[in-house]
Amino acid sequence: MKAKPGSLQVPIYPRYLDIKIPVGWGISDLRSVSTKIADIDHKMPKKTNMGIKFIAAKNLNGNGINFKNTEFISKNDYLHHSKKFNAEKNDILISRIGSIGIARIIFTDELFIASYSVALIKPKKDVNSKFLQYYLNSHLPQKIMRAYTIVSGNVNLVLSQLGKVIVLLPPFYNQQKIASILSNVDSLIMKYTDSIESTEKLKKGLLLQLLTKGNAHKKFKKELLGGQIKIEIPEKWEIRKFGELITNTRLGTSQVGVVDGLGIPLLKMGNLTYGGFNYKKLEKIQISDVKNIEKYMLKENDFLFNTRNTDVLVGKCAVWKNDFSQAIFNNNLMRIEFSKSIENSNYVSYFLNSNLGRRSLRRLVDATTSVAAIYFGSLKLLKFPLPTLYEQQKITSILSTMDSKISKLESKKSNLEKLKKGLMQKLLSGQIHVKV
């Protein structure tokens, strides 16, 4: 329905929201702009290795369907079980059950939808389905839908309340224009996503080749790294024990930091990734709280190894690149210094974070307590393929170039995602007026 521009108070349980209505827009609810809002009613067929894609709430996200780890059902089962319900193109699906994200909207193709976790919305003909998809993923309807949830183990979106979700509706042609703008941004984001995945795949293949075969060698020899791990390396390379390449080690401080606190960053095992760092949950600590703090101050190119973690994550390592002007590390991380046989610590990081390196480290894990560990006494016995200093530098340079390319692509993708978020907020609330 049409509404006068200005501020309206819209009731949602358990409170009211103030909403500004742009000139020419209408305000309605999801029930009024849909021909159907319903649970998907069918029994669950048996899963197969191929056939029709089986989609559940876990496969849905704000941009569409995540087809990774998709399950399948047979064509015959699809035809039999989909008589009561058949997802059509431009239908909208909302995941109703899940601890994270309760309204991940998609368009459908020939898919079989899990009935226990997904609800169906069929938009009316005078409502642009893609516009409605973007709108339902924006801040206001997400906020309203979260008011219509109950928590019982998982978060559950109450279907009977879904039709009450407020919809701000511009004229149809404006809906098309807004959907087109956001779709173009999504297309660019997808291109960067594809480029990142293809570059990472190329790097993964190069990694194994360079770390075992090197560059332009003709003669090779077979070596045993330990257990059943056999590799073929160039004749000129050596197999050395890791301890022979190390000159010094130090565990970090036992002092505890505070998330969002004051002071300098304190790196913990959660901040260390396979070959890099993650600062989402970064603790800080006052310099005055750490005795002999200079012992734990990180310098550029310091090599950090995660000695204690879960059975799966122990053994992560990365090289510090001065991401902060000052930082220290805690006692679940070990700083390792190498002899002159190592050109730089990046080469060690590339090897230990490769599939081959991780397999070698897995043999050293002590999981006799609740926390898995790789103690230095075991780590120093790790067998390590060692090229010449020149070849180490060459290999590191090739892989660093690929890392730099991936980093630039990820930065551009992140900027586009921020742009899309800002555009959604302004376009879907009428703060930015589009010209048809």
C-alpha positions, -999 to 999 in steps of 0.1 A, spaced: 0 0 0 11 36 -5 22 56 25 29 92 31 66 101 33 78 106 69 83 86 100 60 57 110 60 35 141 58 -1 130 49 -27 157 71 -58 159 71 -81 189 81 -70 215 86 -33 206 81 -6 179 105 5 152 107 40 137 107 37 99 111 66 74 91 61 42 105 77 10 83 96 -14 66 72 -38 73 41 -18 47 18 -2 49 -1 31 35 -36 33 43 -69 49 57 -102 35 23 -118 36 8 -91 13 36 -93 -13 36 -131 -15 12 -157 -29 26 -183 -6 46 -186 27 49 -222 38 69 -250 51 81 -274 25 60 -305 29 77 -338 18 95 -368 33 133 -370 32 146 -394 5 178 -414 7 210 -396 -2 232 -408 -32 266 -399 -46 251 -381 -77 218 -369 -91 197 -339 -80 213 -316 -55 199 -318 -20 198 -284 -3 194 -278 34 196 -246 55 234 -251 58 238 -246 21 220 -212 20 236 -178 24 227 -142 16 242 -144 -20 226 -177 -30 236 -214 -26 269 -227 -13 273 -259 -33 304 -271 -14 299 -304 2 264 -307 -15 246 -340 -11 224 -356 -38 193 -377 -43 183 -398 -73 162 -384 -102 134 -410 -94 132 -399 -58 132 -363 -68 102 -369 -91 84 -389 -65 89 -367 -35 86 -333 -52 49 -339 -62 37 -318 -32 64 -293 -36 87 -283 -65 110 -253 -61 108 -230 -91 131 -204 -104 128 -170 -85 112 -187 -55 128 -175 -22 139 -199 4 146 -189 40 166 -211 64 145 -214 96 169 -234 118 205 -227 127 226 -211 153 241 -185 128 220 -166 102 183 -173 101 174 -157 68 197 -167 40 178 -161 8 184 -178 -26 169 -184 -60 163 -220 -70 170 -242 -100 163 -280 -102 170 -287 -66 155 -308 -38 149 -288 -6 152 -301 29 117 -297 45 128 -296 82 150 -265 79 137 -243 50 106 -223 44 93 -212 9 82 -177 -2 65 -172 -36 66 -134 -45 36 -119 -64 41 -109 -100 42 -72 -93 72 -78 -69 107 -82 -83 119 -114 -67 156 -105 -68 148 -71 -51 129 -90 -24 159 -113 -19 182 -83 -13 156 -66 8 151 -96 32 189 -98 37 191 -61 47 193 -47 82 156 -39 89 139 -72 80 168 -92 95 162 -73 128 125 -80 126 130 -117 119 153 -120 148 124 -107 170 103 -136 157 127 -163 167 127 -188 196 158 -205 209 156 -242 217 190 -257 211 191 -239 177 176 -206 167 142 -212 151 123 -187 130 86 -189 138 68 -195 104 35 -180 116 52 -147 123 71 -146 90 43 -129 71 44 -100 95 79 -89 84 77 -53 71 85 -47 34 94 -12 21 84 -13 -15 94 12 -42 77 12 -77 83 -19 -97 108 -4 -121 128 10 -92 128 -25 -77 144 -38 -110 170 -10 -110 180 -16 -74 182 -53 -80 203 -47 -111 228 -25 -93 233 -50 -65 235 -79 -89 263 -62 -108 283 -58 -75 276 -94 -67 289 -105 -102 322 -86 -95 325 -102 -61 320 -136 -76 347 -129 -102 372 -121 -75 361 -152 -55 367 -174 -86 401 -157 -92 411 -163 -56 401 -199 -57 419 -206 -90 451 -188 -78 450 -208 -45 446 -240 -65 476 -231 -87 497 -223 -56 488 -256 -40 500 -275 -70 532 -254 -73 538 -258 -36 542 -296 -37 562 -294 -69 587 -267 -57 591 -282 -22 600 -317 -34 612 -314 -70 627 -279 -69 633 -260 -102 648 -276 -134 665 -306 -118 672 -338 -138 685 -362 -112 665 -373 -81 668 -396 -51 642 -412 -29 641 -404 8 621 -414 39 608 -385 60 595 -408 87 568 -434 91 553 -442 56 561 -407 42 584 -412 12 594 -384 -12 616 -379 -42 640 -349 -41 668 -336 -63 702 -353 -58 718 -320 -46 693 -315 -18 699 -328 18 676 -343 43 684 -327 77 669 -330 111 650 -299 121 670 -295 153 702 -292 133 688 -261 116 678 -243 148 700 -220 169 675 -208 195 639 -212 208 617 -193 232 582 -198 245 561 -166 250 548 -150 282 523 -166 305 507 -132 313 470 -129 303 457 -101 281 423 -85 276 402 -84 244 396 -48 234 419 -38 263 447 -12 263 483 -18 256 502 -37 229 489 -68 210 494 -102 226 494 -130 200 478 -163 210 473 -196 192 439 -183 178 457 -155 161 480 -178 142 468 -194 110 485 -217 85 511 -192 71 495 -160 84 476 -142 112 440 -135 122 433 -105 144 395 -109 150 399 -117 187 431 -98 195 440 -94 232 462 -65 244 484 -63 275 500 -34 294 538 -33 289 542 -29 327 523 -62 334 550 -83 316 583 -89 334 613 -88 310 590 -79 281 619 -73 257 624 -111 256 589 -115 240 589 -85 216 585 -97 180 608 -86 153 602 -87 115 607 -122 101 604 -140 135 591 -175 130 563 -185 153 552 -222 159 520 -232 177 531 -259 203 497 -265 221 462 -265 206 436 -290 196 446 -322 180 437 -308 146 452 -273 149 485 -279 167 515 -272 145 503 -240 128 532 -216 120 538 -183 103 564 -155 99 558 -122 116 557 -92 92 554 -63 116 517 -59 113 518 -38 145 546 -15 156 549 -36 188 536 -70 197 545 -100 220 534 -137 220 521 -160 247 534 -194 259 514 -215 235 536 -201 207 573 -208 203 597 -184 185 623 -203 166 656 -189 152 674 -207 124 710 -212 114 726 -198 82 716 -230 64 681 -214 61 679 -185 37 648 -171 55 621 -184 77 595 -181 50 608 -212 34 603 -232 66 568 -218 69 559 -228 34 571 -264 40 555 -270 74 522 -255 62 521 -277 31 502 -310 30 535 -328 32 547 -307 62 515 -312 80 516 -350 75 551 -350 90 540 -329 120 510 -351 126 534 -379 136 548 -358 164 516 -348 181 513 -358 218 476 -361 226 479 -378 260 462 -349 277 431 -328 269 454 -304 250 474 -317 221 511 -307 219 542 -309 198 571 -307 222 605 -294 211 621 -327 219 600 -343 191 600 -313 167 638 -313 165 638 -349 151 615 -339 122 632 -346 89 634 -316 66 643 -315 28 669 -287 24 677 -271 -10 707 -248 -15 704 -212 -2 699 -199 -37 671 -223 -45 654 -216 -12 653 -179 -21 640 -188 -56 612 -210 -43 602 -185 -16 601 -157 -42 578 -176 -65 554 -185 -37 555 -150 -21 545 -136 -55 515 -158 -55 506 -149 -19 508 -112 -28 484 -117 -58 459 -136 -35 462 -109 -9 454 -81 -35 425 -101 -48 411 -106 -13 415 -69 -5 396 -59 -37 369 -84 -28 366 -71 7 362 -36 -6 334 -46 -29 317 -64 0 319 -32 20 305 -13 -10 276 -37 -14 268 -35 23 266 3 22 246 3 -11 221 -22 4 215 0 34 210 31 13 192 17 -18 168 -6 1 158 22 26 154 48 -1 183 70 11 197 68 -24 171 75 -52 176 56 -84 167 69 -118 149 44 -141 
